[in-house]
Amino acid sequence: MPIHLVRTKATAEQVTEMLDALGGYIKLAVDIERRMVAGGGALHADCEAVLLENGSSQEWIWGADWVPLTRKVYFEALINLRPGKRNMSLTIEDPEIRRRVEQIARDLLEAE
């Protein structure tokens, strides 16, 4: 179950490998500052760890799910629970952060 670090448009092979973990969707950790994602693990925290190991700062990482079939992004992840950032739930509450997470996920994972 490989986790891919995606900095440029993901290949179809990468997306397929990321889907292997859960089937119909991909768990992501999105670095909104560096515009990259890590995806494909069983947990958002596994993806977050890959970003942290590659120089990302925790304050910029948010969790999401990408469903290629419906082209939808969902914004719920345990790593989003951040009282210090005024995010008191698993869902990303700030509309600007949600917009950025969605845009990055689409730019890097959506098929042309």
C-alpha positions in Angstrom: 0.0 0.0 0.0 2.3 2.8 -1.2 1.8 6.4 -0.2 2.7 8.7 -3.1 4.1 12.2 -2.6 2.6 14.2 -5.5 4.1 17.5 -6.5 3.0 17.6 -10.1 0.1 16.0 -11.9 -0.3 12.4 -10.7 -0.1 9.7 -13.3 -2.9 7.2 -13.9 -0.7 4.5 -12.4 -0.1 6.5 -9.2 -3.9 7.2 -8.8 -4.6 3.4 -9.3 -1.9 2.5 -6.7 -3.3 5.1 -4.2 -6.8 3.6 -4.7 -5.5 0.2 -3.8 -5.6 1.0 -0.1 -9.3 1.7 0.2 -10.9 1.0 -3.2 -13.2 3.9 -4.2 -11.4 6.8 -2.6 -8.0 8.1 -1.6 -7.1 9.5 1.8 -4.9 12.6 1.4 -2.8 15.0 3.4 -2.5 18.3 1.6 0.2 20.8 2.2 -1.6 24.1 1.2 1.6 26.1 1.5 3.8 23.9 -0.8 0.9 22.8 -3.0 1.6 19.0 -2.7 -0.3 16.0 -1.5 0.5 12.6 0.0 -2.1 10.0 -0.7 -2.8 6.3 -0.6 -2.5 5.2 3.0 -5.1 3.7 5.2 -4.9 6.8 7.5 -4.7 10.5 6.9 -1.9 10.5 9.6 0.2 8.1 7.5 0.0 10.6 4.6 0.7 13.5 6.9 3.9 11.7 8.1 5.1 11.4 4.5 4.7 15.2 4.1 6.4 15.9 7.4 9.4 13.6 6.4 9.7 15.6 3.2 10.0 19.0 4.8 6.3 20.2 5.2 5.3 22.1 8.2 2.4 20.7 10.2 0.5 24.0 10.4 -0.1 23.8 6.6 -1.2 20.2 6.3 -4.9 19.3 6.2 -6.7 16.0 5.6 -9.2 15.2 2.9 -10.5 12.4 0.7 -10.6 12.3 -3.1 -13.2 10.2 -4.9 -12.1 9.9 -8.6 -15.3 8.4 -9.8 -17.5 11.3 -8.7 -14.7 13.9 -8.7 -15.6 15.0 -5.2 -13.4 16.2 -2.3 -14.4 15.5 1.3 -12.9 17.5 4.1 -13.1 15.2 7.1 -10.0 13.8 8.8 -8.8 13.3 12.3 -5.7 15.4 11.5 -8.0 18.4 11.0 -9.0 18.6 14.7 -7.0 21.6 15.7 -8.3 23.7 18.6 -5.2 26.0 18.3 -6.3 26.9 14.8 -9.9 27.2 15.8 -10.8 24.1 13.9 -12.9 22.3 16.5 -14.2 19.4 14.4 -12.9 16.8 12.0 -14.1 18.8 9.1 -12.1 21.8 7.7 -14.3 24.7 8.8 -12.4 27.6 7.2 -13.9 28.1 3.7 -10.6 29.5 2.3 -8.6 26.5 3.6 -11.3 24.2 2.1 -11.0 26.0 -1.2 -7.2 25.7 -1.3 -7.3 22.0 -0.3 -9.9 21.2 -3.0 -8.0 23.2 -5.7 -4.7 21.5 -4.9 -6.3 18.0 -4.9 -8.0 18.7 -8.2 -4.9 20.1 -9.8 -2.8 17.2 -8.8 -5.2 14.2 -9.0 -8.0 14.9 -11.4 -7.7 13.2 -14.8 -7.4 15.5 -17.8 
